[in-house]
Amino acid sequence: MSKSVLIISASPRQGGNSDTLCDQFAKGAKEAGNEAEKLRLSDLHIEYCSACYACKKIGHCVKQDDMEYVLDKMRAANVIVLATPVYFYTMNAQLKTMIDRTLGGAQKPGLENKEFCLIATAADGRKAMERTIDGIRGYLECLPGSKERGVIYGAGAWQIGDILENPAMQEGVSQSLCKPSN
């Protein structure tokens, strides 16, 4: 049975290193017989959470932006891939903003029991990227029944194109921990 894979690219640079790994992951997911769609957060308008907690009272966020579209895509997916470049040893603002805004979306069912794969790219090594991955894992702990399937580390990738010769490119297609299973 094929799965629906939603790949959320937080890269502000189209064709940037983490964005390129997203494309590789989509290729691997499709080769495995799954459906894959990539959303680029930088192409969407997502405002910051203002902690008004109206979502707790009315069941959804009061902001009128693209976040409900993202949440609908997340609810429809079996597997969600979260990909970010590492900025100062943490996820970038685009991914953090999206994560914060799922507070309103968590008031409705559909975000529970999802499988997640994580992608991070950084100029530094894998060990330095663990802080970023831990931050994303903290988010996953807040989603009931979420299951981490694996992590792809694009270490040593800073300038656009650095990732092309990186072992992470092969992992994006073949890593059994992240490739959605049938």
N, C-alpha and C positions, 0 to 999 in steps of 0.2 A: 504494500500500500504506500503510495507516494505521500510525502508530507509537503505542507506549505511552509516555505522558508522566507522570513522577512529579514532583510539585511539592512541595518540602520547605520549609515555612514555618517559619522560626526565630523569628518574632514572638511575644513573650510576650502580646501584646494581640490577641485575636480582633477582627478588623475594624480593626486598626492599619494603618498606611500600607503596609508591606511585605506584610502579609497580604492587603490589598485588591488590590495589584498581582498577587499570586498568583492571586486569583480572576479578574482580567482576563486573565492569561496562559492560565488554564484555558479561559476563554471562547474566546480566539483559537485555541487548540489544537483544541478541539472543532469550531469553525467550519471549520477546515481538514480535518476528517474524522478526527482522531486521538482516541484515548482519553486522558483526563486524570484524574488522581487527586491530591488534595492531602493531605499529612500535616502536621499541626501538631505540631512537636516539644514544645510546651508541654503537649500532651494526653498525652504519653507519658512513661514513666519510663526515663530513660537515665542511668546512673551514669557517673562520670568514669573514664577509663582509669587504672589504677594501675601501669602499666608493669611488670607482673609477667612478661610475655612467655610466659605459659602458652600463649597462642595459637600461638606459634611451635613449641611442642612437640606440642600436641594438635590443632591445626588450627582452633580456634575459641576465642572468649572464654569464660572461666569464669563471668563475671557473669550472673546470671539476671534480666534486665530486658527492655525492649522493643527493644533494639538489633538482635537477630536478626530481628525482624519488619521493621524498617527496612531491614536488609541484604537480606532476601528481596525486598522491594519494589524496591530499587535494582537487584538482579540481574535482575528481570523487566522493567524499563523499558528502552526504547531511548534516551529523552531524560530527563535529570534536571535539574530546575531547583532551584538553591540560592538562597534568598531570606533576606536578613537586614536588620534595621535596623542602622545604624552607631552604635556606642557608642564614644566616645573614639577615633575614627578607625580602628576595626577591627570585625570581625564580632562579634556578641554571643556570650555564653557558651553559649547553646543550640546554635548552629551549630558552634562550636568543639568542644564536647563530642561532638557527633555525629561530626564529622570525626575526632577523635582515636580514637574507638571503632571506626572502620572498619579500624583496624590488625588487629584480630582477624578481621574479615570478609574482609580481603584475603588471608587464608591459604587461602581457597577460591576457585575460579574464579567469574567472573561479573561482576566489577566493571570489567573491562577493555573497551576499545572503546566507551565510552558517549559520547553527545553531551551537553554541558552548556550550560545557559543560566544566567546570573547576574542576580540582582535585588538592588539595595541601595537603601535610603532613608535620607536624612539631612537634618538641618536645614541643613547647610552645602551648598556647591556641589559640582559634579561633580569638580573637581580634588581636593578634600579627600577624596573617596570612593575615589580610586585606591589608597590604601593598603589599604583593605578588599578591593578587587577583587584586588590583588596577592597578598594573603594566601590568598584562595580559589584563585587561579591556582597558587600553590605546592602546594596540595593536589591539584589536577588533574594537575600534573606527576608526582605519585606514583602515579597510576592509569594503567597502560599503555594506550596507544591512545586516551586521552580526547581529545575535540575540543571546544573552546569554540566555541559557535555565536553568542554575542552577550551583550551586557550591557544591562540596562535600569537607568538611573540615575534614581531618584526624588529628585532634589536639591530642597532647599528645603521639605521635608516633615517637620515636627516633631510637631505636635499631631495627634491622630486626626482624619482628614478632610482634612488639608492636601493629600493626594495627589489628591483628587477632581478638582481643577481643574488638575492638573499635566500637562504633555505626556506624561509617562511612562505615564499611563493609556491613551492612544492607542497608544503603543509596545507596551504589554502585549497588545494585540489584533492589531496590524498589523505590528510590526517584523519584516521579512523575515529578519533574522539569527537571531532567536530562534524564530520560528514554525516548528514542526516541518514538514519537507517530506515529501511523499509519495514 
